Amino acid sequence: MPTLPIELIVEILSRLPVKTLLKFRCVSKSWLALIRSPEFVKTHLNVSAKNKDYTHHRLVLTETINLFSSFNIQYILRDCSISSLRNNSGIEASDLNYPMKNQQQSVCVVGSVNGLICLAIKDTDLVLWNPSIRLFKNLPDSGPSVTGDYHFDSCIYGFGYDESNDDYKVVGVLWNRYKLWHPLEVKIYSLKSNSWRSMDDIPDGL
């Protein structure tokens, strides 16, 4: 069979959904290496982001079910297609089997970027999750911790992509309810180094 130029193969594969690409990894060793390469991953992300029909985009939401009592609450993650929302077609939200799934434990979507989702389980356990390839990573336990009066101190998290360093980062801010403009502690997690670092000289009004 004639061999296609590698540029044309990349052009074709970059337009396919992730589930199809996972199957195509078995075609050959060269396709496996190509699909796994960081360059191809970035190309695929760029093509998906420019898709005006949002063909491969999905919306993830948290649903809380109160079962007759405030002490008996279930937490569920669901997702649905964004294209179905835009086209006003029948919307079908399906349950997600997220990491550490336990409907009796609270779950919150901290943020999502480039297909990665950061989850906060029980407000303390942080997980980076790629639902397309069903892989996840538990973050180490050195983030901000509530050591004072837990009735007034709480942690707020954010998740994003540092393009200048090609790194995914989680920011944890420890607040006191009575001093909202003066965070007690700020820590930043780097996926590249798999570690947390403290932010010095925290500005007021952060």
Buried (B, 14 or more C-beta within 10 A) or exposed (E): EEEEEEEEBBEEBBBBEBEEBEEBBEEEEEBEEBBEEEEBBEBBBEBBEEEEEBEBBBBBEEEEEEEEEEEEBEBBBBBBBBBBBEEEEEEEBEEBEBBBBEEEBBBBBBBBEBBBBBBBBEBEBBBBBBBBEEEBBEBEEEBBBBEEEEEEBBBBBEBBBEEEEEBBBBBBBBBBEEEEEEBBBBBBBBBEEEEBEEBEEEEEEE
